[in-house]
């Protein structure tokens, strides 16, 4: 089974060169963010004499309105944006899997109540709620992760519920029930392993959405707070200098675009690999 999956993944990447480029871009950006400390420039070092310098050999991405090296800001901003995307994905996926699997496996009143809760939450304007919640909570990395994670699990819950209902009719699940296995054990050992491919695909897509949400919140000044950099906050700061220093918007904008598109192509390949044939 695992050999077939790896074979299908290799075939999927072989037939989709954009997915290969996307995976390479994600790995490269992740490594750069992890080893950002190796870049020998302080991203918060201010230089009044080097304000808004265009890209040059001394500063490859130029400098911002405070004379800070923009390449260093982009590198450390990527660390913040990718970290928010990954941690938010972990939280939302965990919530979605727990609620979706319980709803689909138990059924009945429990399923009805949980799905009506999901429907109610999905009917609300998510981004508006994020702005309101962020206004009451202290802006910062931890709260951004919690806000995005708690407001983006509903789609995963619906997907997991549907897959769980389908698996409930399989012989090995029916046997597990009639043999007296506990519900928790049946879900962990028989349900989750068989829907893991679907979870992986949904989680991959969720990272891209979380990065976009963080960037949007930071763009409106409600996300990562100065002096810590994120791609969204850098875009927000670039608005004031868009005419005289357009590179301030170009570099973080391109990095966000590359990251989101790369995750989407990667998720598309994984979807095709794991979808029922």
Secondary structure, DSSP 8 states (H G I E B T S, - for coil): -HHHHHHHHHHHHHH-HHHHHHHHHHHHHHHHHHTGGGS-S-TT---GGGTT--S-SSSTT-B-TT--BHHHHHHHHHHHHHHHHHHHHHHHHHHHHHHHHHHHHH-HHHHHHHHHHHHHHHTS-HHHHHHHHHHHS--SHHHHHHHHHHTS-HHHHHHHHHHHHHHTTSHHHHHHHHTT--HHHHIIIIIHHHHHHHHHHHHHHHHHHHHHHHHHHHHTT-SS-TTS--HHHHHHHHGGGTTT-THHHHHHHHHHHHHHHHHHHHHHHHHHHHS--
